[in-house]
Amino acid sequence: MDGGFGGFRCRVIRIIKELQQNHPVHPPTHELRHCDQRKRVDNGKNTEVRTKETSMVA
């Protein structure tokens, strides 16, 4: 799973770089910041779900 997600992230970074080359006047810094925040929230949810699952199994 992690390898696939890493590949997906690399693809997104490549798309962002192409967008920056096409539109150098408007770098999508706010979009990157929003993506980072959403990623942190998703990671928090995943860890919460995992801890619940492990506690139930234990």
Secondary structure, DSSP 8 states (H G I E B T S, - for coil): -HHHHHHHHHHHHHHHHHHHHH-TTS--HHHHHHHHHHHHHHHHHHHHHHHHHHHHH-
